[in-house]
Amino acid sequence: MATILRFDSPHAADARRWALGVVISPDCRRISAAAVAVAGRGLESRPQVLGSLSVAVPPDATAQFNAVSAATQPQSRPLADAVAALRAQLAEIEASAITDLLHRVHLTPARVLAVGVHDPGLWGLELSKRRSYLSLCDAACLAERTSLNVIDAFPARDVARDGLGGPLLALPQWLLLRSGARDRLLLDLGRTIRLTLLPAASAANSVSHMLAFDVGPGMRLLDLLAERFSSGSHPFDPGGRLGVQGHRIGRIIQHWLDDPYFQRPLPRWNPYGVDARPFFRTGMEMAAEAGWSVRDLLCSATHFVAQSIVRAIRCYVPTIVSPGDLLLAGGGQQNGMLLREIATELPNMSMVRLSDVGMTNDCLDPASVAILAVLHLDQVPCNLPAVTGSDLGRVLGRLTPGSPQNWQRLLSELTGTTPAVRPLRAAL
């Protein structure tokens, strides 16, 4: 499914720079792409989305990803072959999506400075104290297929500076969604709940006040309970209509809120999100002992998710509680029961859907990755220490040249770019 958000002729404003963003979903089931025009440079950039599309990843590639990411013997030859095959297959899928997007928005490859690619990658989280990350982008293959300059592996440099490797889209999202006079909160009601503070653009040192972190388990917990409640006929709770049939059980809500996860300090982020399965299992065990119904568990889980959001806002961004804009993203924005509970607890915050500000869920992430690519060219560090835990901000991404013509044009562009003035320590 393709979504065209805006249309401006790419030839109407030659001063603007054009970039593409490609995102493969964490479960490797969908790929989305967006084209972005950027006026200005660095933190003064003014991005505008030209268009986007979202397509399914072929099931065999998803199965290959599942096999590779679940493997426990990275030194084995079969795994090495599988990784190489998966990277090549994903490059072909990415190239096809890029070609389709360029056709839809009437943009030629010669007009695009670079394409940014952000994929699930392969993560090492437990072998040592430092995380490790391997991009699944075959940048050389993608550059050959499209002739475009490719920028990928954005988490790698942050991980090298002892960062978590994410969330890395906070700064691009601030450029896309910031308000001139007031703070905003971006609430992603996805499988994991993620909260991003977008300070007012007019505030002094606004970027230094940004926050982004995983609040806790989100719609995945409700999905598991809805599937159990409906004996598999409902993979999610449509509009919250199943949860509203149950009763709120304060004991299980408090048990979930007392989970050690919520005591962890910021920064707080995991590439796989917050695992909802332990919450689901403890809920089912307590329900079996107490005689609660799955309907009651689903109702209580909806209250729990709402309470975890409200607590996080009050704990980490109390100054925005009254008044402020709460931008809603993710599938959970369709759950009327959840939204009512949040609104009841935060009556002074106005809830606004992304579609009300000219954005869609499928477009936000790839557009943000396109901006990451542009910020790479502008030499702007995007791994904010307060967000990723890195000890120093770094320019993110790995640049692979496209065709000789596109590479020379990019070199000419970079020649006129002056990096932002940074403290001497940043040069270390």
Contacts in CASP RR format, 6 or more apart in sequence:
PFRMAT RR
TARGET T0000
AUTHOR 0000-0000-0000
METHOD contacts of the structure
MODEL  1
MATILRFDSPHAADARRWALGVVISPDCRRISAAAVAVAGRGLESRPQVL
GSLSVAVPPDATAQFNAVSAATQPQSRPLADAVAALRAQLAEIEASAITD
LLHRVHLTPARVLAVGVHDPGLWGLELSKRRSYLSLCDAACLAERTSLNV
IDAFPARDVARDGLGGPLLALPQWLLLRSGARDRLLLDLGRTIRLTLLPA
ASAANSVSHMLAFDVGPGMRLLDLLAERFSSGSHPFDPGGRLGVQGHRIG
RIIQHWLDDPYFQRPLPRWNPYGVDARPFFRTGMEMAAEAGWSVRDLLCS
ATHFVAQSIVRAIRCYVPTIVSPGDLLLAGGGQQNGMLLREIATELPNMS
MVRLSDVGMTNDCLDPASVAILAVLHLDQVPCNLPAVTGSDLGRVLGRLT
PGSPQNWQRLLSELTGTTPAVRPLRAAL
1 53 0 8 1.000
1 54 0 8 1.000
1 55 0 8 1.000
1 362 0 8 1.000
2 52 0 8 1.000
2 53 0 8 1.000
2 54 0 8 1.000
2 55 0 8 1.000
2 100 0 8 1.000
2 101 0 8 1.000
2 104 0 8 1.000
3 51 0 8 1.000
3 52 0 8 1.000
3 53 0 8 1.000
3 54 0 8 1.000
3 360 0 8 1.000
3 362 0 8 1.000
3 363 0 8 1.000
4 51 0 8 1.000
4 52 0 8 1.000
4 104 0 8 1.000
4 105 0 8 1.000
5 49 0 8 1.000
5 50 0 8 1.000
5 51 0 8 1.000
5 52 0 8 1.000
5 358 0 8 1.000
5 359 0 8 1.000
5 360 0 8 1.000
5 363 0 8 1.000
6 48 0 8 1.000
6 49 0 8 1.000
6 50 0 8 1.000
6 51 0 8 1.000
6 358 0 8 1.000
7 50 0 8 1.000
7 51 0 8 1.000
7 105 0 8 1.000
8 37 0 8 1.000
8 48 0 8 1.000
8 50 0 8 1.000
9 106 0 8 1.000
10 18 0 8 1.000
10 37 0 8 1.000
10 50 0 8 1.000
10 105 0 8 1.000
10 106 0 8 1.000
10 107 0 8 1.000
10 108 0 8 1.000
10 111 0 8 1.000
13 37 0 8 1.000
13 39 0 8 1.000
15 39 0 8 1.000
16 37 0 8 1.000
16 38 0 8 1.000
16 39 0 8 1.000
17 37 0 8 1.000
17 38 0 8 1.000
17 113 0 8 1.000
17 374 0 8 1.000
17 377 0 8 1.000
17 413 0 8 1.000
18 35 0 8 1.000
18 36 0 8 1.000
18 37 0 8 1.000
18 38 0 8 1.000
18 50 0 8 1.000
18 107 0 8 1.000
18 111 0 8 1.000
18 112 0 8 1.000
18 113 0 8 1.000
19 35 0 8 1.000
19 36 0 8 1.000
19 38 0 8 1.000
19 112 0 8 1.000
19 113 0 8 1.000
19 114 0 8 1.000
19 115 0 8 1.000
19 116 0 8 1.000
19 370 0 8 1.000
19 371 0 8 1.000
19 373 0 8 1.000
19 374 0 8 1.000
20 33 0 8 1.000
20 34 0 8 1.000
20 35 0 8 1.000
20 36 0 8 1.000
20 98 0 8 1.000
20 101 0 8 1.000
20 102 0 8 1.000
20 112 0 8 1.000
20 114 0 8 1.000
20 115 0 8 1.000
20 116 0 8 1.000
20 148 0 8 1.000
20 366 0 8 1.000
20 370 0 8 1.000
20 373 0 8 1.000
21 33 0 8 1.000
21 34 0 8 1.000
21 35 0 8 1.000
21 36 0 8 1.000
21 115 0 8 1.000
21 116 0 8 1.000
21 117 0 8 1.000
21 118 0 8 1.000
21 366 0 8 1.000
21 367 0 8 1.000
21 369 0 8 1.000
21 370 0 8 1.000
21 373 0 8 1.000
22 31 0 8 1.000
22 32 0 8 1.000
22 33 0 8 1.000
22 94 0 8 1.000
22 97 0 8 1.000
22 98 0 8 1.000
22 115 0 8 1.000
22 116 0 8 1.000
22 117 0 8 1.000
22 118 0 8 1.000
22 366 0 8 1.000
22 369 0 8 1.000
23 31 0 8 1.000
23 32 0 8 1.000
23 33 0 8 1.000
23 117 0 8 1.000
23 118 0 8 1.000
23 119 0 8 1.000
23 365 0 8 1.000
23 366 0 8 1.000
23 369 0 8 1.000
24 30 0 8 1.000
24 31 0 8 1.000
24 57 0 8 1.000
24 90 0 8 1.000
24 94 0 8 1.000
24 118 0 8 1.000
24 119 0 8 1.000
24 120 0 8 1.000
24 136 0 8 1.000
25 31 0 8 1.000
25 32 0 8 1.000
25 57 0 8 1.000
25 120 0 8 1.000
26 120 0 8 1.000
26 271 0 8 1.000
26 272 0 8 1.000
26 273 0 8 1.000
27 62 0 8 1.000
27 120 0 8 1.000
28 57 0 8 1.000
28 61 0 8 1.000
28 62 0 8 1.000
28 65 0 8 1.000
28 66 0 8 1.000
28 119 0 8 1.000
28 120 0 8 1.000
29 56 0 8 1.000
29 57 0 8 1.000
29 62 0 8 1.000
30 54 0 8 1.000
30 55 0 8 1.000
30 56 0 8 1.000
30 57 0 8 1.000
31 54 0 8 1.000
31 55 0 8 1.000
31 56 0 8 1.000
31 57 0 8 1.000
31 93 0 8 1.000
31 94 0 8 1.000
31 97 0 8 1.000
32 52 0 8 1.000
32 53 0 8 1.000
32 54 0 8 1.000
32 55 0 8 1.000
32 97 0 8 1.000
32 362 0 8 1.000
32 363 0 8 1.000
32 365 0 8 1.000
32 366 0 8 1.000
33 52 0 8 1.000
33 53 0 8 1.000
33 54 0 8 1.000
33 94 0 8 1.000
33 97 0 8 1.000
33 98 0 8 1.000
33 100 0 8 1.000
33 101 0 8 1.000
33 366 0 8 1.000
34 49 0 8 1.000
34 50 0 8 1.000
34 51 0 8 1.000
34 52 0 8 1.000
34 53 0 8 1.000
34 101 0 8 1.000
34 363 0 8 1.000
34 366 0 8 1.000
34 367 0 8 1.000
34 369 0 8 1.000
34 370 0 8 1.000
35 49 0 8 1.000
35 50 0 8 1.000
35 51 0 8 1.000
35 52 0 8 1.000
35 101 0 8 1.000
35 102 0 8 1.000
35 105 0 8 1.000
35 107 0 8 1.000
35 112 0 8 1.000
35 370 0 8 1.000
36 47 0 8 1.000
36 48 0 8 1.000
36 49 0 8 1.000
36 50 0 8 1.000
36 367 0 8 1.000
36 370 0 8 1.000
36 371 0 8 1.000
36 374 0 8 1.000
37 47 0 8 1.000
37 48 0 8 1.000
37 50 0 8 1.000
38 45 0 8 1.000
38 46 0 8 1.000
38 47 0 8 1.000
38 48 0 8 1.000
38 371 0 8 1.000
38 374 0 8 1.000
39 45 0 8 1.000
39 46 0 8 1.000
39 48 0 8 1.000
40 46 0 8 1.000
41 378 0 8 1.000
41 417 0 8 1.000
42 374 0 8 1.000
42 375 0 8 1.000
42 378 0 8 1.000
42 380 0 8 1.000
42 420 0 8 1.000
43 175 0 8 1.000
43 207 0 8 1.000
43 380 0 8 1.000
43 420 0 8 1.000
45 175 0 8 1.000
45 371 0 8 1.000
45 374 0 8 1.000
45 375 0 8 1.000
45 378 0 8 1.000
46 175 0 8 1.000
47 172 0 8 1.000
47 175 0 8 1.000
47 176 0 8 1.000
47 367 0 8 1.000
47 370 0 8 1.000
47 371 0 8 1.000
47 374 0 8 1.000
49 176 0 8 1.000
49 359 0 8 1.000
49 363 0 8 1.000
49 367 0 8 1.000
50 105 0 8 1.000
50 107 0 8 1.000
51 101 0 8 1.000
51 104 0 8 1.000
51 105 0 8 1.000
51 363 0 8 1.000
52 101 0 8 1.000
52 360 0 8 1.000
52 362 0 8 1.000
52 363 0 8 1.000
52 366 0 8 1.000
52 367 0 8 1.000
53 97 0 8 1.000
53 100 0 8 1.000
53 101 0 8 1.000
53 104 0 8 1.000
53 362 0 8 1.000
54 362 0 8 1.000
55 97 0 8 1.000
55 100 0 8 1.000
57 90 0 8 1.000
57 93 0 8 1.000
58 89 0 8 1.000
58 93 0 8 1.000
61 86 0 8 1.000
61 89 0 8 1.000
61 90 0 8 1.000
61 93 0 8 1.000
64 82 0 8 1.000
64 85 0 8 1.000
64 86 0 8 1.000
64 89 0 8 1.000
65 86 0 8 1.000
65 120 0 8 1.000
65 136 0 8 1.000
67 82 0 8 1.000
68 79 0 8 1.000
68 82 0 8 1.000
68 83 0 8 1.000
68 86 0 8 1.000
68 122 0 8 1.000
69 120 0 8 1.000
69 122 0 8 1.000
71 79 0 8 1.000
71 82 0 8 1.000
73 79 0 8 1.000
83 122 0 8 1.000
83 134 0 8 1.000
83 136 0 8 1.000
86 136 0 8 1.000
87 136 0 8 1.000
87 137 0 8 1.000
87 138 0 8 1.000
87 141 0 8 1.000
88 138 0 8 1.000
88 141 0 8 1.000
90 119 0 8 1.000
90 136 0 8 1.000
90 137 0 8 1.000
90 138 0 8 1.000
91 137 0 8 1.000
91 138 0 8 1.000
91 141 0 8 1.000
91 142 0 8 1.000
91 145 0 8 1.000
92 141 0 8 1.000
92 145 0 8 1.000
94 117 0 8 1.000
94 137 0 8 1.000
94 142 0 8 1.000
95 142 0 8 1.000
95 145 0 8 1.000
95 146 0 8 1.000
98 115 0 8 1.000
98 146 0 8 1.000
98 148 0 8 1.000
99 146 0 8 1.000
101 107 0 8 1.000
102 108 0 8 1.000
102 109 0 8 1.000
102 112 0 8 1.000
109 146 0 8 1.000
109 147 0 8 1.000
109 148 0 8 1.000
109 406 0 8 1.000
110 405 0 8 1.000
110 406 0 8 1.000
110 409 0 8 1.000
112 148 0 8 1.000
112 406 0 8 1.000
113 149 0 8 1.000
113 373 0 8 1.000
113 374 0 8 1.000
113 377 0 8 1.000
113 409 0 8 1.000
113 410 0 8 1.000
113 413 0 8 1.000
114 148 0 8 1.000
114 149 0 8 1.000
114 150 0 8 1.000
114 151 0 8 1.000
114 373 0 8 1.000
114 374 0 8 1.000
114 376 0 8 1.000
114 377 0 8 1.000
114 399 0 8 1.000
114 410 0 8 1.000
115 142 0 8 1.000
115 146 0 8 1.000
115 148 0 8 1.000
115 149 0 8 1.000
115 150 0 8 1.000
115 151 0 8 1.000
115 370 0 8 1.000
115 373 0 8 1.000
116 150 0 8 1.000
116 151 0 8 1.000
116 152 0 8 1.000
116 369 0 8 1.000
116 370 0 8 1.000
116 372 0 8 1.000
116 373 0 8 1.000
117 135 0 8 1.000
117 137 0 8 1.000
117 139 0 8 1.000
117 142 0 8 1.000
117 150 0 8 1.000
117 151 0 8 1.000
117 152 0 8 1.000
117 369 0 8 1.000
118 152 0 8 1.000
118 154 0 8 1.000
118 168 0 8 1.000
118 365 0 8 1.000
118 369 0 8 1.000
118 372 0 8 1.000
119 135 0 8 1.000
119 136 0 8 1.000
119 137 0 8 1.000
119 152 0 8 1.000
120 136 0 8 1.000
120 271 0 8 1.000
121 133 0 8 1.000
121 134 0 8 1.000
121 135 0 8 1.000
121 136 0 8 1.000
121 271 0 8 1.000
122 133 0 8 1.000
122 134 0 8 1.000
122 136 0 8 1.000
123 131 0 8 1.000
123 132 0 8 1.000
123 133 0 8 1.000
123 134 0 8 1.000
123 271 0 8 1.000
123 272 0 8 1.000
124 131 0 8 1.000
124 132 0 8 1.000
124 133 0 8 1.000
125 131 0 8 1.000
125 270 0 8 1.000
125 271 0 8 1.000
130 159 0 8 1.000
130 162 0 8 1.000
131 159 0 8 1.000
131 163 0 8 1.000
131 164 0 8 1.000
131 165 0 8 1.000
132 159 0 8 1.000
133 153 0 8 1.000
133 155 0 8 1.000
133 156 0 8 1.000
133 159 0 8 1.000
133 165 0 8 1.000
133 271 0 8 1.000
135 152 0 8 1.000
135 153 0 8 1.000
135 155 0 8 1.000
135 156 0 8 1.000
135 398 0 8 1.000
137 150 0 8 1.000
137 152 0 8 1.000
137 153 0 8 1.000
139 150 0 8 1.000
139 152 0 8 1.000
139 153 0 8 1.000
139 398 0 8 1.000
139 400 0 8 1.000
140 400 0 8 1.000
142 148 0 8 1.000
142 150 0 8 1.000
142 400 0 8 1.000
143 149 0 8 1.000
143 150 0 8 1.000
143 400 0 8 1.000
143 401 0 8 1.000
143 402 0 8 1.000
143 403 0 8 1.000
144 402 0 8 1.000
146 402 0 8 1.000
147 402 0 8 1.000
147 403 0 8 1.000
147 405 0 8 1.000
147 406 0 8 1.000
148 402 0 8 1.000
148 403 0 8 1.000
148 406 0 8 1.000
149 399 0 8 1.000
149 400 0 8 1.000
149 401 0 8 1.000
149 402 0 8 1.000
149 406 0 8 1.000
149 407 0 8 1.000
149 410 0 8 1.000
150 399 0 8 1.000
150 400 0 8 1.000
150 402 0 8 1.000
151 372 0 8 1.000
151 373 0 8 1.000
151 376 0 8 1.000
151 397 0 8 1.000
151 398 0 8 1.000
151 399 0 8 1.000
151 400 0 8 1.000
152 397 0 8 1.000
152 398 0 8 1.000
152 400 0 8 1.000
153 397 0 8 1.000
153 398 0 8 1.000
154 168 0 8 1.000
154 369 0 8 1.000
154 372 0 8 1.000
154 382 0 8 1.000
154 396 0 8 1.000
154 397 0 8 1.000
155 165 0 8 1.000
155 166 0 8 1.000
155 168 0 8 1.000
155 271 0 8 1.000
155 396 0 8 1.000
156 397 0 8 1.000
156 398 0 8 1.000
157 383 0 8 1.000
157 394 0 8 1.000
157 395 0 8 1.000
157 396 0 8 1.000
157 397 0 8 1.000
158 164 0 8 1.000
158 165 0 8 1.000
158 166 0 8 1.000
158 168 0 8 1.000
158 383 0 8 1.000
158 388 0 8 1.000
158 390 0 8 1.000
158 393 0 8 1.000
158 394 0 8 1.000
158 396 0 8 1.000
159 165 0 8 1.000
160 394 0 8 1.000
161 383 0 8 1.000
161 390 0 8 1.000
161 391 0 8 1.000
161 392 0 8 1.000
161 393 0 8 1.000
161 394 0 8 1.000
162 389 0 8 1.000
162 390 0 8 1.000
162 391 0 8 1.000
163 383 0 8 1.000
163 388 0 8 1.000
163 389 0 8 1.000
163 390 0 8 1.000
163 391 0 8 1.000
164 267 0 8 1.000
164 269 0 8 1.000
164 270 0 8 1.000
164 388 0 8 1.000
164 389 0 8 1.000
165 269 0 8 1.000
165 271 0 8 1.000
165 383 0 8 1.000
165 388 0 8 1.000
165 390 0 8 1.000
166 269 0 8 1.000
166 271 0 8 1.000
166 383 0 8 1.000
166 387 0 8 1.000
166 388 0 8 1.000
167 194 0 8 1.000
167 196 0 8 1.000
167 212 0 8 1.000
167 213 0 8 1.000
167 214 0 8 1.000
167 269 0 8 1.000
167 387 0 8 1.000
167 388 0 8 1.000
168 372 0 8 1.000
168 382 0 8 1.000
168 383 0 8 1.000
168 388 0 8 1.000
168 396 0 8 1.000
169 212 0 8 1.000
169 365 0 8 1.000
169 368 0 8 1.000
169 369 0 8 1.000
169 372 0 8 1.000
170 196 0 8 1.000
170 210 0 8 1.000
170 211 0 8 1.000
170 212 0 8 1.000
170 384 0 8 1.000
170 387 0 8 1.000
171 207 0 8 1.000
171 210 0 8 1.000
171 375 0 8 1.000
171 380 0 8 1.000
171 382 0 8 1.000
171 384 0 8 1.000
172 367 0 8 1.000
172 368 0 8 1.000
172 369 0 8 1.000
172 371 0 8 1.000
172 372 0 8 1.000
172 375 0 8 1.000
172 382 0 8 1.000
173 186 0 8 1.000
173 196 0 8 1.000
173 198 0 8 1.000
173 364 0 8 1.000
173 368 0 8 1.000
174 196 0 8 1.000
174 198 0 8 1.000
174 199 0 8 1.000
174 206 0 8 1.000
174 207 0 8 1.000
174 210 0 8 1.000
175 371 0 8 1.000
176 359 0 8 1.000
176 364 0 8 1.000
176 367 0 8 1.000
176 368 0 8 1.000
176 371 0 8 1.000
177 184 0 8 1.000
177 186 0 8 1.000
177 198 0 8 1.000
177 327 0 8 1.000
177 357 0 8 1.000
177 359 0 8 1.000
178 184 0 8 1.000
178 198 0 8 1.000
178 199 0 8 1.000
178 200 0 8 1.000
178 201 0 8 1.000
178 206 0 8 1.000
179 198 0 8 1.000
179 200 0 8 1.000
179 201 0 8 1.000
179 325 0 8 1.000
180 200 0 8 1.000
180 201 0 8 1.000
180 202 0 8 1.000
181 200 0 8 1.000
181 202 0 8 1.000
182 200 0 8 1.000
182 323 0 8 1.000
182 324 0 8 1.000
182 325 0 8 1.000
183 197 0 8 1.000
183 198 0 8 1.000
183 199 0 8 1.000
183 200 0 8 1.000
183 203 0 8 1.000
183 317 0 8 1.000
183 319 0 8 1.000
183 320 0 8 1.000
183 324 0 8 1.000
183 325 0 8 1.000
184 197 0 8 1.000
184 198 0 8 1.000
184 200 0 8 1.000
184 324 0 8 1.000
184 325 0 8 1.000
184 326 0 8 1.000
184 327 0 8 1.000
185 195 0 8 1.000
185 196 0 8 1.000
185 197 0 8 1.000
185 198 0 8 1.000
185 313 0 8 1.000
185 317 0 8 1.000
185 320 0 8 1.000
185 324 0 8 1.000
185 325 0 8 1.000
185 326 0 8 1.000
185 327 0 8 1.000
185 349 0 8 1.000
186 195 0 8 1.000
186 196 0 8 1.000
186 198 0 8 1.000
186 327 0 8 1.000
186 329 0 8 1.000
187 193 0 8 1.000
187 194 0 8 1.000
187 195 0 8 1.000
187 309 0 8 1.000
187 326 0 8 1.000
187 327 0 8 1.000
187 328 0 8 1.000
187 329 0 8 1.000
188 194 0 8 1.000
188 195 0 8 1.000
188 196 0 8 1.000
188 329 0 8 1.000
188 330 0 8 1.000
189 218 0 8 1.000
189 219 0 8 1.000
189 328 0 8 1.000
189 329 0 8 1.000
189 330 0 8 1.000
189 331 0 8 1.000
189 332 0 8 1.000
189 333 0 8 1.000
189 335 0 8 1.000
189 338 0 8 1.000
190 218 0 8 1.000
190 219 0 8 1.000
190 220 0 8 1.000
190 329 0 8 1.000
190 330 0 8 1.000
190 331 0 8 1.000
190 332 0 8 1.000
191 218 0 8 1.000
191 219 0 8 1.000
191 220 0 8 1.000
191 223 0 8 1.000
191 273 0 8 1.000
191 276 0 8 1.000
192 214 0 8 1.000
192 215 0 8 1.000
192 216 0 8 1.000
192 217 0 8 1.000
192 218 0 8 1.000
192 220 0 8 1.000
192 270 0 8 1.000
192 273 0 8 1.000
192 274 0 8 1.000
193 214 0 8 1.000
193 215 0 8 1.000
193 216 0 8 1.000
193 217 0 8 1.000
193 218 0 8 1.000
193 274 0 8 1.000
193 305 0 8 1.000
193 308 0 8 1.000
193 309 0 8 1.000
194 212 0 8 1.000
194 213 0 8 1.000
194 214 0 8 1.000
194 215 0 8 1.000
195 211 0 8 1.000
195 212 0 8 1.000
195 213 0 8 1.000
195 215 0 8 1.000
195 309 0 8 1.000
195 312 0 8 1.000
195 313 0 8 1.000
195 316 0 8 1.000
195 317 0 8 1.000
196 210 0 8 1.000
196 211 0 8 1.000
196 212 0 8 1.000
197 209 0 8 1.000
197 210 0 8 1.000
197 211 0 8 1.000
197 212 0 8 1.000
197 316 0 8 1.000
197 317 0 8 1.000
197 320 0 8 1.000
198 210 0 8 1.000
198 327 0 8 1.000
199 206 0 8 1.000
199 207 0 8 1.000
199 209 0 8 1.000
199 210 0 8 1.000
200 206 0 8 1.000
203 209 0 8 1.000
207 384 0 8 1.000
208 384 0 8 1.000
208 386 0 8 1.000
210 384 0 8 1.000
210 386 0 8 1.000
210 387 0 8 1.000
211 266 0 8 1.000
211 316 0 8 1.000
211 317 0 8 1.000
211 386 0 8 1.000
211 387 0 8 1.000
212 269 0 8 1.000
212 387 0 8 1.000
213 266 0 8 1.000
213 267 0 8 1.000
213 268 0 8 1.000
213 269 0 8 1.000
213 312 0 8 1.000
213 316 0 8 1.000
213 387 0 8 1.000
214 268 0 8 1.000
214 269 0 8 1.000
214 270 0 8 1.000
214 273 0 8 1.000
214 274 0 8 1.000
215 308 0 8 1.000
215 309 0 8 1.000
215 312 0 8 1.000
216 261 0 8 1.000
216 262 0 8 1.000
216 274 0 8 1.000
216 308 0 8 1.000
217 274 0 8 1.000
217 275 0 8 1.000
217 276 0 8 1.000
217 279 0 8 1.000
217 305 0 8 1.000
217 308 0 8 1.000
218 274 0 8 1.000
218 276 0 8 1.000
218 305 0 8 1.000
219 236 0 8 1.000
219 305 0 8 1.000
219 330 0 8 1.000
219 331 0 8 1.000
219 332 0 8 1.000
219 335 0 8 1.000
220 276 0 8 1.000
221 276 0 8 1.000
221 279 0 8 1.000
221 280 0 8 1.000
221 301 0 8 1.000
221 304 0 8 1.000
221 305 0 8 1.000
222 236 0 8 1.000
222 237 0 8 1.000
222 298 0 8 1.000
222 301 0 8 1.000
222 302 0 8 1.000
222 305 0 8 1.000
222 335 0 8 1.000
222 338 0 8 1.000
223 235 0 8 1.000
223 236 0 8 1.000
223 237 0 8 1.000
224 276 0 8 1.000
224 277 0 8 1.000
224 280 0 8 1.000
225 237 0 8 1.000
225 280 0 8 1.000
225 294 0 8 1.000
225 297 0 8 1.000
225 298 0 8 1.000
225 301 0 8 1.000
226 234 0 8 1.000
226 235 0 8 1.000
226 236 0 8 1.000
226 237 0 8 1.000
226 242 0 8 1.000
226 243 0 8 1.000
226 298 0 8 1.000
227 234 0 8 1.000
227 235 0 8 1.000
227 236 0 8 1.000
228 284 0 8 1.000
228 294 0 8 1.000
229 242 0 8 1.000
229 294 0 8 1.000
229 295 0 8 1.000
229 297 0 8 1.000
229 298 0 8 1.000
230 242 0 8 1.000
234 242 0 8 1.000
237 243 0 8 1.000
237 298 0 8 1.000
237 302 0 8 1.000
237 335 0 8 1.000
237 337 0 8 1.000
238 334 0 8 1.000
239 334 0 8 1.000
239 335 0 8 1.000
239 336 0 8 1.000
239 337 0 8 1.000
240 302 0 8 1.000
240 335 0 8 1.000
240 336 0 8 1.000
240 337 0 8 1.000
240 338 0 8 1.000
241 337 0 8 1.000
242 295 0 8 1.000
242 298 0 8 1.000
243 295 0 8 1.000
243 298 0 8 1.000
243 299 0 8 1.000
243 302 0 8 1.000
243 337 0 8 1.000
244 299 0 8 1.000
244 337 0 8 1.000
245 295 0 8 1.000
245 299 0 8 1.000
246 293 0 8 1.000
246 295 0 8 1.000
246 296 0 8 1.000
246 298 0 8 1.000
246 299 0 8 1.000
247 295 0 8 1.000
247 296 0 8 1.000
247 299 0 8 1.000
247 300 0 8 1.000
248 296 0 8 1.000
248 299 0 8 1.000
248 300 0 8 1.000
248 303 0 8 1.000
249 292 0 8 1.000
249 296 0 8 1.000
249 297 0 8 1.000
249 299 0 8 1.000
249 300 0 8 1.000
250 300 0 8 1.000
250 303 0 8 1.000
251 286 0 8 1.000
251 290 0 8 1.000
252 283 0 8 1.000
252 286 0 8 1.000
252 287 0 8 1.000
252 292 0 8 1.000
252 297 0 8 1.000
252 300 0 8 1.000
252 304 0 8 1.000
253 300 0 8 1.000
253 303 0 8 1.000
253 304 0 8 1.000
253 307 0 8 1.000
255 282 0 8 1.000
255 283 0 8 1.000
255 286 0 8 1.000
256 279 0 8 1.000
256 282 0 8 1.000
256 283 0 8 1.000
256 301 0 8 1.000
256 304 0 8 1.000
257 304 0 8 1.000
257 307 0 8 1.000
257 308 0 8 1.000
257 311 0 8 1.000
259 279 0 8 1.000
261 274 0 8 1.000
262 308 0 8 1.000
262 311 0 8 1.000
266 316 0 8 1.000
266 386 0 8 1.000
267 386 0 8 1.000
267 387 0 8 1.000
267 388 0 8 1.000
267 389 0 8 1.000
269 387 0 8 1.000
269 388 0 8 1.000
279 301 0 8 1.000
283 297 0 8 1.000
284 294 0 8 1.000
284 297 0 8 1.000
286 292 0 8 1.000
287 293 0 8 1.000
287 294 0 8 1.000
287 296 0 8 1.000
287 297 0 8 1.000
299 337 0 8 1.000
302 335 0 8 1.000
302 337 0 8 1.000
302 338 0 8 1.000
302 341 0 8 1.000
303 341 0 8 1.000
305 338 0 8 1.000
306 338 0 8 1.000
306 341 0 8 1.000
306 342 0 8 1.000
306 345 0 8 1.000
307 341 0 8 1.000
307 345 0 8 1.000
309 342 0 8 1.000
310 342 0 8 1.000
310 345 0 8 1.000
310 346 0 8 1.000
313 320 0 8 1.000
313 321 0 8 1.000
313 346 0 8 1.000
314 321 0 8 1.000
320 349 0 8 1.000
321 346 0 8 1.000
321 348 0 8 1.000
321 349 0 8 1.000
322 348 0 8 1.000
322 349 0 8 1.000
323 348 0 8 1.000
323 349 0 8 1.000
323 350 0 8 1.000
324 348 0 8 1.000
324 349 0 8 1.000
324 350 0 8 1.000
325 349 0 8 1.000
325 350 0 8 1.000
325 352 0 8 1.000
326 342 0 8 1.000
326 346 0 8 1.000
326 349 0 8 1.000
326 350 0 8 1.000
326 351 0 8 1.000
326 352 0 8 1.000
327 352 0 8 1.000
327 353 0 8 1.000
327 354 0 8 1.000
327 357 0 8 1.000
328 339 0 8 1.000
328 351 0 8 1.000
328 352 0 8 1.000
328 353 0 8 1.000
328 354 0 8 1.000
329 354 0 8 1.000
329 361 0 8 1.000
329 364 0 8 1.000
330 361 0 8 1.000
331 361 0 8 1.000
332 338 0 8 1.000
333 339 0 8 1.000
333 353 0 8 1.000
333 354 0 8 1.000
339 351 0 8 1.000
342 351 0 8 1.000
343 349 0 8 1.000
343 351 0 8 1.000
354 360 0 8 1.000
354 361 0 8 1.000
354 364 0 8 1.000
359 367 0 8 1.000
372 382 0 8 1.000
372 396 0 8 1.000
372 397 0 8 1.000
375 382 0 8 1.000
375 395 0 8 1.000
375 396 0 8 1.000
376 382 0 8 1.000
376 395 0 8 1.000
376 396 0 8 1.000
376 397 0 8 1.000
376 399 0 8 1.000
377 410 0 8 1.000
377 413 0 8 1.000
377 414 0 8 1.000
377 417 0 8 1.000
378 417 0 8 1.000
378 419 0 8 1.000
378 420 0 8 1.000
379 395 0 8 1.000
379 417 0 8 1.000
379 419 0 8 1.000
379 420 0 8 1.000
380 395 0 8 1.000
380 419 0 8 1.000
380 420 0 8 1.000
381 392 0 8 1.000
381 393 0 8 1.000
381 394 0 8 1.000
381 395 0 8 1.000
381 396 0 8 1.000
381 422 0 8 1.000
381 426 0 8 1.000
382 393 0 8 1.000
382 395 0 8 1.000
382 396 0 8 1.000
383 390 0 8 1.000
383 393 0 8 1.000
383 394 0 8 1.000
383 396 0 8 1.000
384 393 0 8 1.000
385 391 0 8 1.000
385 392 0 8 1.000
385 393 0 8 1.000
392 425 0 8 1.000
392 426 0 8 1.000
392 428 0 8 1.000
393 426 0 8 1.000
401 407 0 8 1.000
401 410 0 8 1.000
END
